[in-house]
């Protein structure tokens, strides 16, 4: 996907400041919250390559839905269509903004494919190619017309996710930057903590707890940056950012368990030792399997979440039993690290 708003890293601060100086956008965003309909399966295509369902026939086959995500009666289906009528408004450079789509999508308007993210094969299927936000340029005369979304997903969710709205493209750029500001600030502090901890770890001669703190802080910083919307403006490579986010996410319990193992070294903490080894093995295995095409990256997330829940319960048992042996600064740090981003 080519981003509509190429932004150099050196311009981010200026754009963020401009965003706060602009009190009102030229035209407020219009959220598409009503009038959605869905239809399971994929549409037949005409000889000209146009889906028959965008021609307006068989209106009774479409079912109303509050938001275009996870319609009832999926039963293993992997293809769905959504449609909605676009509202009127005063626009200069209109764009249809979608926070995320599970998993790949085509957008049709007036019988034309105006946008596509991902590759559809002859069976209307495709592979995961990342979770970017989408900015779809709209023609000048789009008001009152019906826009269609062709979607494939073999993930647990299918359809659009988060906000769906129409706004002017310059306003959308500022909107993305404002939404990412908090994550960027926290990521910067986490990166600073990681750097200082790494320096202290190199100077440390006994316990290597600073190394675990550096790993946790660095993973947190990378996770926050890669999941922030501004990352797509910095480097338009959604799939790479998703791999970075997943790898960082998978390494957080490794760092936490390593730190606890070092703090409780005098008590032979074999449970925490087992936890970090299992999570390190899973992180390497899951990312490696996804990179080699054995599995799609999204399919590794539910398994990790279940593993993380079991690990957190195990760590909680260890901490409760040994909490009084920790120093006050360790107790405060542990409370912070238990809140995974």
DRENDO-1510 file (C-alpha; in Angstrom, 1 decimal, always signed):
<recs>
REC; n; res; u; v; w
REC; 1; UNK; +0.0; +0.0; +0.0 .
REC; 2; UNK; +1.4; +3.4; -0.9 .
REC; 3; UNK; +0.8; +5.9; +1.8 .
REC; 4; UNK; -1.0; +9.0; +0.8 .
REC; 5; UNK; +1.0; +11.1; +3.3 .
REC; 6; UNK; +4.7; +10.6; +3.0 .
REC; 7; UNK; +6.3; +12.2; +6.0 .
REC; 8; UNK; +10.1; +12.5; +6.7 .
REC; 9; UNK; +11.1; +11.7; +10.2 .
REC; 10; UNK; +12.6; +15.1; +10.7 .
REC; 11; UNK; +9.2; +16.7; +9.9 .
REC; 12; UNK; +7.2; +14.8; +12.6 .
REC; 13; UNK; +7.8; +17.3; +15.4 .
REC; 14; UNK; +6.8; +20.2; +13.2 .
REC; 15; UNK; +3.6; +18.5; +12.1 .
REC; 16; UNK; +2.7; +17.6; +15.7 .
REC; 17; UNK; +3.1; +21.2; +16.7 .
REC; 18; UNK; +1.0; +22.4; +13.8 .
REC; 19; UNK; -1.6; +19.9; +14.8 .
REC; 20; UNK; -2.0; +21.5; +18.2 .
REC; 21; UNK; -2.0; +25.0; +16.7 .
REC; 22; UNK; -5.0; +24.1; +14.5 .
REC; 23; UNK; -8.0; +24.5; +16.7 .
REC; 24; UNK; -10.6; +23.2; +14.2 .
REC; 25; UNK; -10.1; +21.1; +11.1 .
REC; 26; UNK; -11.4; +22.5; +7.8 .
REC; 27; UNK; -14.1; +19.9; +7.8 .
REC; 28; UNK; -14.9; +17.7; +10.8 .
REC; 29; UNK; -14.6; +13.9; +10.3 .
REC; 30; UNK; -17.9; +12.1; +9.5 .
REC; 31; UNK; -18.1; +8.7; +11.1 .
REC; 32; UNK; -19.8; +6.0; +9.1 .
REC; 33; UNK; -21.8; +4.5; +12.0 .
REC; 34; UNK; -25.1; +3.7; +10.3 .
REC; 35; UNK; -26.5; +1.9; +7.2 .
REC; 36; UNK; -24.0; -0.9; +7.0 .
REC; 37; UNK; -25.0; -4.2; +5.3 .
REC; 38; UNK; -23.2; -7.5; +4.8 .
REC; 39; UNK; -23.3; -10.6; +2.6 .
REC; 40; UNK; -21.4; -13.8; +3.2 .
REC; 41; UNK; -19.3; -15.5; +0.5 .
REC; 42; UNK; -17.6; -14.0; -2.5 .
REC; 43; UNK; -19.3; -12.3; -5.5 .
REC; 44; UNK; -19.2; -13.9; -8.9 .
REC; 45; UNK; -17.3; -11.7; -11.4 .
REC; 46; UNK; -18.4; -10.6; -14.9 .
REC; 47; UNK; -16.3; -11.2; -18.0 .
REC; 48; UNK; -15.1; -7.6; -17.6 .
REC; 49; UNK; -13.8; -8.5; -14.1 .
REC; 50; UNK; -16.5; -6.5; -12.2 .
REC; 51; UNK; -18.2; -8.2; -9.2 .
REC; 52; UNK; -21.8; -8.8; -9.9 .
REC; 53; UNK; -22.8; -7.8; -6.4 .
REC; 54; UNK; -21.7; -4.1; -7.0 .
REC; 55; UNK; -24.3; -3.8; -9.7 .
REC; 56; UNK; -27.1; -3.4; -7.2 .
REC; 57; UNK; -29.0; -6.6; -7.9 .
REC; 58; UNK; -30.6; -8.9; -5.3 .
REC; 59; UNK; -31.0; -6.3; -2.6 .
REC; 60; UNK; -32.9; -8.8; -0.4 .
REC; 61; UNK; -29.6; -10.8; +0.0 .
REC; 62; UNK; -28.0; -8.1; +2.0 .
REC; 63; UNK; -28.4; -8.1; +5.8 .
REC; 64; UNK; -28.2; -5.0; +8.1 .
REC; 65; UNK; -25.4; -4.9; +10.7 .
REC; 66; UNK; -24.5; -2.3; +13.2 .
REC; 67; UNK; -20.8; -2.3; +12.4 .
REC; 68; UNK; -19.0; -4.1; +9.5 .
REC; 69; UNK; -17.2; -6.7; +11.7 .
REC; 70; UNK; -17.8; -10.3; +12.6 .
REC; 71; UNK; -21.3; -10.8; +11.3 .
REC; 72; UNK; -23.4; -13.6; +12.9 .
REC; 73; UNK; -23.3; -17.1; +11.5 .
REC; 74; UNK; -19.8; -17.2; +10.3 .
REC; 75; UNK; -19.4; -21.0; +10.7 .
REC; 76; UNK; -15.9; -21.0; +9.3 .
REC; 77; UNK; -16.6; -18.7; +6.4 .
REC; 78; UNK; -13.6; -16.7; +5.2 .
REC; 79; UNK; -15.1; -14.2; +2.7 .
REC; 80; UNK; -17.6; -11.5; +3.3 .
REC; 81; UNK; -18.8; -8.3; +1.6 .
REC; 82; UNK; -19.9; -5.1; +3.3 .
REC; 83; UNK; -21.6; -2.0; +1.8 .
REC; 84; UNK; -22.7; +1.5; +3.0 .
REC; 85; UNK; -23.9; +4.7; +1.4 .
REC; 86; UNK; -21.5; +7.5; +1.6 .
REC; 87; UNK; -22.8; +10.8; +3.2 .
REC; 88; UNK; -22.9; +14.3; +1.8 .
REC; 89; UNK; -20.4; +16.9; +3.0 .
REC; 90; UNK; -18.1; +19.7; +2.1 .
REC; 91; UNK; -14.7; +18.2; +1.3 .
REC; 92; UNK; -11.5; +19.4; -0.3 .
REC; 93; UNK; -9.4; +16.2; -0.5 .
REC; 94; UNK; -11.7; +13.5; +0.9 .
REC; 95; UNK; -10.3; +10.2; +2.1 .
REC; 96; UNK; -12.0; +7.2; +3.7 .
REC; 97; UNK; -10.1; +6.4; +6.8 .
REC; 98; UNK; -10.2; +2.8; +8.3 .
REC; 99; UNK; -8.2; +2.0; +11.4 .
REC; 100; UNK; -7.7; -1.7; +10.5 .
REC; 101; UNK; -9.1; -4.5; +8.4 .
REC; 102; UNK; -9.0; -8.3; +9.0 .
REC; 103; UNK; -7.3; -9.3; +6.8 .
REC; 104; UNK; -7.2; -8.1; +3.2 .
REC; 105; UNK; -9.6; -5.9; +1.3 .
REC; 106; UNK; -10.8; -4.5; -2.0 .
REC; 107; UNK; -13.0; -1.3; -2.2 .
REC; 108; UNK; -15.4; -0.8; -5.1 .
REC; 109; UNK; -17.2; +2.4; -6.0 .
REC; 110; UNK; -19.2; +3.0; -9.2 .
REC; 111; UNK; -18.1; -0.4; -10.5 .
REC; 112; UNK; -14.4; +0.5; -10.2 .
REC; 113; UNK; -11.8; -1.0; -7.8 .
REC; 114; UNK; -10.6; +2.2; -6.1 .
REC; 115; UNK; -8.4; +0.6; -3.5 .
REC; 116; UNK; -6.9; -2.8; -2.6 .
REC; 117; UNK; -4.7; -4.0; +0.2 .
REC; 118; UNK; -3.5; -7.6; -0.1 .
REC; 119; UNK; -3.6; -10.0; -3.0 .
REC; 120; UNK; -6.7; -12.0; -3.9 .
REC; 121; UNK; -6.2; -15.2; -5.8 .
REC; 122; UNK; -8.7; -16.9; -8.2 .
REC; 123; UNK; -10.7; -18.3; -5.2 .
REC; 124; UNK; -10.9; -14.9; -3.5 .
REC; 125; UNK; -8.4; -15.9; -0.9 .
REC; 126; UNK; -5.0; -14.4; +0.2 .
REC; 127; UNK; -2.3; -14.1; +2.8 .
REC; 128; UNK; -1.9; -11.8; +5.7 .
REC; 129; UNK; +0.1; -8.7; +4.7 .
REC; 130; UNK; +0.0; -6.6; +7.8 .
REC; 131; UNK; -2.5; -4.5; +9.9 .
REC; 132; UNK; -2.0; -0.9; +8.6 .
REC; 133; UNK; -4.5; +1.9; +8.8 .
REC; 134; UNK; -6.0; +2.7; +5.5 .
REC; 135; UNK; -6.6; +6.1; +3.8 .
REC; 136; UNK; -8.7; +5.6; +0.6 .
REC; 137; UNK; -8.9; +8.5; -1.8 .
REC; 138; UNK; -12.5; +9.3; -2.8 .
REC; 139; UNK; -13.6; +10.9; -6.1 .
REC; 140; UNK; -15.2; +14.3; -6.0 .
REC; 141; UNK; -18.8; +13.0; -6.7 .
REC; 142; UNK; -18.8; +10.2; -4.1 .
REC; 143; UNK; -21.7; +11.6; -2.0 .
REC; 144; UNK; -24.8; +9.5; -2.0 .
REC; 145; UNK; -23.1; +6.5; -3.7 .
REC; 146; UNK; -22.7; +3.0; -2.3 .
REC; 147; UNK; -19.2; +1.8; -1.5 .
REC; 148; UNK; -18.5; -2.0; -1.3 .
REC; 149; UNK; -15.8; -3.8; +0.6 .
REC; 150; UNK; -14.6; -7.3; -0.4 .
REC; 151; UNK; -12.8; -9.0; +2.5 .
REC; 152; UNK; -11.0; -12.2; +3.1 .
REC; 153; UNK; -9.9; -13.4; +6.5 .
REC; 154; UNK; -8.9; -16.8; +7.9 .
REC; 155; UNK; -8.2; -15.1; +11.3 .
REC; 156; UNK; -10.5; -15.2; +14.3 .
REC; 157; UNK; -12.0; -11.8; +13.2 .
REC; 158; UNK; -13.3; -10.8; +9.8 .
REC; 159; UNK; -14.1; -7.3; +8.6 .
REC; 160; UNK; -13.3; -3.7; +9.5 .
REC; 161; UNK; -12.1; -2.8; +13.0 .
REC; 162; UNK; -12.0; +0.5; +14.9 .
REC; 163; UNK; -12.9; +3.8; +13.4 .
REC; 164; UNK; -14.3; +4.3; +9.9 .
REC; 165; UNK; -14.8; +7.9; +8.8 .
REC; 166; UNK; -14.4; +10.4; +6.0 .
REC; 167; UNK; -12.1; +13.4; +6.4 .
REC; 168; UNK; -9.8; +15.7; +4.5 .
REC; 169; UNK; -6.4; +14.2; +3.9 .
REC; 170; UNK; -4.4; +17.0; +5.7 .
REC; 171; UNK; -6.7; +16.7; +8.7 .
REC; 172; UNK; -6.1; +12.9; +8.7 .
REC; 173; UNK; -2.3; +13.4; +8.8 .
REC; 174; UNK; -2.7; +15.6; +11.9 .
REC; 175; UNK; -5.2; +13.2; +13.4 .
REC; 176; UNK; -2.7; +10.3; +13.1 .
REC; 177; UNK; +0.1; +12.4; +14.6 .
REC; 178; UNK; -2.0; +13.5; +17.6 .
REC; 179; UNK; -3.2; +10.0; +18.3 .
REC; 180; UNK; +0.4; +8.7; +18.3 .
REC; 181; UNK; +1.9; +11.5; +20.5 .
REC; 182; UNK; +1.4; +9.7; +23.8 .
REC; 183; UNK; +2.8; +6.4; +22.6 .
REC; 184; UNK; +5.8; +8.2; +21.1 .
REC; 185; UNK; +6.5; +10.0; +24.4 .
REC; 186; UNK; +6.3; +6.8; +26.5 .
REC; 187; UNK; +8.3; +4.9; +23.9 .
REC; 188; UNK; +11.0; +7.5; +24.1 .
REC; 189; UNK; +11.2; +7.3; +27.9 .
REC; 190; UNK; +11.3; +3.5; +27.7 .
REC; 191; UNK; +14.1; +3.6; +25.2 .
REC; 192; UNK; +16.0; +5.9; +27.5 .
REC; 193; UNK; +15.6; +3.6; +30.4 .
REC; 194; UNK; +16.7; +0.7; +28.2 .
REC; 195; UNK; +19.9; +2.6; +27.2 .
REC; 196; UNK; +20.7; +3.5; +30.8 .
REC; 197; UNK; +20.0; +0.0; +32.0 .
REC; 198; UNK; +22.2; -1.4; +29.3 .
REC; 199; UNK; +25.1; +0.8; +30.3 .
REC; 200; UNK; +24.6; -0.2; +34.0 .
REC; 201; UNK; +24.5; -3.8; +32.9 .
REC; 202; UNK; +27.8; -3.6; +31.2 .
REC; 203; UNK; +29.3; -2.1; +34.4 .
REC; 204; UNK; +27.6; -4.6; +36.7 .
REC; 205; UNK; +29.8; -7.3; +38.1 .
REC; 206; UNK; +27.4; -9.4; +40.1 .
REC; 207; UNK; +23.7; -9.9; +39.4 .
REC; 208; UNK; +22.6; -9.0; +35.9 .
REC; 209; UNK; +19.2; -7.5; +36.7 .
REC; 210; UNK; +19.9; -4.4; +34.7 .
REC; 211; UNK; +20.2; -6.5; +31.6 .
REC; 212; UNK; +16.6; -7.8; +32.1 .
REC; 213; UNK; +15.4; -4.3; +32.8 .
REC; 214; UNK; +17.0; -3.2; +29.5 .
REC; 215; UNK; +15.4; -6.0; +27.6 .
REC; 216; UNK; +11.9; -5.2; +29.1 .
REC; 217; UNK; +12.2; -1.5; +28.5 .
REC; 218; UNK; +13.5; -2.0; +24.9 .
REC; 219; UNK; +10.7; -4.4; +24.1 .
REC; 220; UNK; +8.2; -2.0; +25.5 .
REC; 221; UNK; +9.6; +0.9; +23.5 .
REC; 222; UNK; +9.6; -1.1; +20.2 .
REC; 223; UNK; +6.1; -2.4; +20.9 .
REC; 224; UNK; +4.7; +1.1; +21.5 .
REC; 225; UNK; +6.4; +2.5; +18.4 .
REC; 226; UNK; +5.5; -0.3; +16.1 .
REC; 227; UNK; +1.8; -0.3; +17.2 .
REC; 228; UNK; +1.5; +3.5; +16.9 .
REC; 229; UNK; -0.1; +4.8; +13.8 .
REC; 230; UNK; +2.8; +7.2; +13.1 .
REC; 231; UNK; +5.1; +4.3; +12.4 .
REC; 232; UNK; +3.3; +3.9; +9.0 .
REC; 233; UNK; +4.3; +7.5; +8.2 .
REC; 234; UNK; +7.9; +6.9; +9.2 .
REC; 235; UNK; +8.3; +3.7; +7.2 .
REC; 236; UNK; +5.5; +2.4; +5.0 .
REC; 237; UNK; +6.1; -1.3; +5.7 .
REC; 238; UNK; +3.0; -2.6; +7.7 .
REC; 239; UNK; +4.0; -6.2; +7.8 .
REC; 240; UNK; +7.5; -5.4; +9.0 .
REC; 241; UNK; +6.1; -3.3; +11.8 .
REC; 242; UNK; +3.7; -6.1; +12.8 .
REC; 243; UNK; +6.6; -8.6; +13.0 .
REC; 244; UNK; +8.5; -6.1; +15.2 .
REC; 245; UNK; +5.4; -5.6; +17.4 .
REC; 246; UNK; +4.8; -9.3; +17.7 .
REC; 247; UNK; +8.5; -10.1; +18.5 .
REC; 248; UNK; +8.6; -7.3; +21.1 .
REC; 249; UNK; +5.3; -8.5; +22.6 .
REC; 250; UNK; +6.6; -12.1; +22.8 .
REC; 251; UNK; +9.8; -11.0; +24.6 .
REC; 252; UNK; +8.1; -9.1; +27.4 .
REC; 253; UNK; +7.4; -12.2; +29.6 .
REC; 254; UNK; +11.0; -13.4; +28.9 .
REC; 255; UNK; +12.4; -10.2; +30.4 .
REC; 256; UNK; +10.0; -10.3; +33.3 .
REC; 257; UNK; +10.8; -13.9; +34.2 .
REC; 258; UNK; +14.5; -13.3; +33.8 .
REC; 259; UNK; +14.3; -10.4; +36.3 .
REC; 260; UNK; +12.4; -12.4; +38.8 .
REC; 261; UNK; +14.8; -15.3; +38.5 .
REC; 262; UNK; +17.7; -13.0; +39.3 .
REC; 263; UNK; +15.9; -11.4; +42.2 .
REC; 264; UNK; +14.9; -14.7; +43.7 .
REC; 265; UNK; +18.2; -16.5; +42.9 .
REC; 266; UNK; +18.7; -17.5; +46.5 .
REC; 267; UNK; +15.4; -19.4; +46.5 .
REC; 268; UNK; +16.1; -21.6; +43.5 .
REC; 269; UNK; +13.3; -20.2; +41.3 .
REC; 270; UNK; +13.0; -23.1; +38.9 .
REC; 271; UNK; +9.4; -22.0; +37.9 .
REC; 272; UNK; +10.5; -18.5; +36.6 .
REC; 273; UNK; +13.5; -20.2; +34.9 .
REC; 274; UNK; +11.1; -22.5; +33.0 .
REC; 275; UNK; +8.7; -19.6; +32.1 .
REC; 276; UNK; +11.4; -17.5; +30.4 .
REC; 277; UNK; +12.8; -20.5; +28.5 .
REC; 278; UNK; +9.3; -21.5; +27.3 .
REC; 279; UNK; +8.5; -18.0; +26.1 .
REC; 280; UNK; +11.9; -17.5; +24.4 .
REC; 281; UNK; +11.4; -20.8; +22.6 .
REC; 282; UNK; +7.9; -19.7; +21.6 .
REC; 283; UNK; +9.1; -16.3; +20.4 .
REC; 284; UNK; +11.8; -17.8; +18.2 .
REC; 285; UNK; +9.5; -20.6; +16.9 .
REC; 286; UNK; +6.5; -18.4; +16.2 .
REC; 287; UNK; +8.3; -15.6; +14.4 .
REC; 288; UNK; +10.4; -18.1; +12.5 .
REC; 289; UNK; +7.4; -20.2; +11.4 .
REC; 290; UNK; +5.6; -17.0; +10.3 .
REC; 291; UNK; +8.7; -15.7; +8.3 .
REC; 292; UNK; +9.1; -19.0; +6.5 .
REC; 293; UNK; +5.4; -19.2; +5.6 .
REC; 294; UNK; +4.5; -22.2; +7.7 .
REC; 295; UNK; +1.8; -20.1; +9.5 .
REC; 296; UNK; +0.4; -16.6; +9.3 .
REC; 297; UNK; +1.6; -14.2; +12.0 .
REC; 298; UNK; -2.0; -13.6; +13.3 .
REC; 299; UNK; -2.5; -17.3; +14.1 .
REC; 300; UNK; +0.4; -17.1; +16.6 .
REC; 301; UNK; -1.3; -14.5; +18.7 .
REC; 302; UNK; -4.1; -16.5; +20.3 .
REC; 303; UNK; -1.7; -19.3; +21.4 .
REC; 304; UNK; +0.6; -16.7; +22.9 .
REC; 305; UNK; -2.2; -15.0; +24.8 .
REC; 306; UNK; -3.2; -18.3; +26.4 .
REC; 307; UNK; +0.5; -19.1; +27.2 .
REC; 308; UNK; +0.9; -15.6; +28.6 .
REC; 309; UNK; -2.1; -16.0; +30.9 .
REC; 310; UNK; -0.7; -19.3; +32.3 .
REC; 311; UNK; +2.7; -17.7; +32.8 .
REC; 312; UNK; +1.3; -14.6; +34.6 .
REC; 313; UNK; -0.6; -16.9; +36.9 .
REC; 314; UNK; +2.6; -18.8; +37.6 .
REC; 315; UNK; +4.6; -15.6; +38.1 .
REC; 316; UNK; +1.9; -14.3; +40.4 .
REC; 317; UNK; +2.2; -17.3; +42.6 .
REC; 318; UNK; +5.9; -16.9; +42.8 .
REC; 319; UNK; +5.7; -13.2; +43.6 .
REC; 320; UNK; +3.1; -13.6; +46.3 .
REC; 321; UNK; +5.1; -16.2; +48.1 .
REC; 322; UNK; +8.4; -14.2; +47.9 .
REC; 323; UNK; +7.1; -10.6; +47.7 .
REC; 324; UNK; +8.2; -9.7; +51.3 .
REC; 325; UNK; +11.7; -10.6; +50.5 .
REC; 326; UNK; +12.0; -7.9; +47.8 .
REC; 327; UNK; +13.3; -4.4; +48.4 .
REC; 328; UNK; +10.8; -1.5; +48.1 .
REC; 329; UNK; +12.3; -0.4; +44.7 .
REC; 330; UNK; +11.9; -3.9; +43.4 .
REC; 331; UNK; +8.3; -4.1; +44.5 .
REC; 332; UNK; +7.6; -0.8; +42.7 .
REC; 333; UNK; +9.3; -1.9; +39.5 .
REC; 334; UNK; +7.6; -5.3; +39.6 .
REC; 335; UNK; +4.2; -3.6; +39.9 .
REC; 336; UNK; +5.1; -1.5; +36.8 .
REC; 337; UNK; +6.3; -4.5; +34.8 .
REC; 338; UNK; +3.2; -6.6; +35.6 .
REC; 339; UNK; +1.2; -4.1; +33.5 .
REC; 340; UNK; +2.2; -5.3; +30.0 .
REC; 341; UNK; +1.6; -2.8; +27.2 .
</recs>
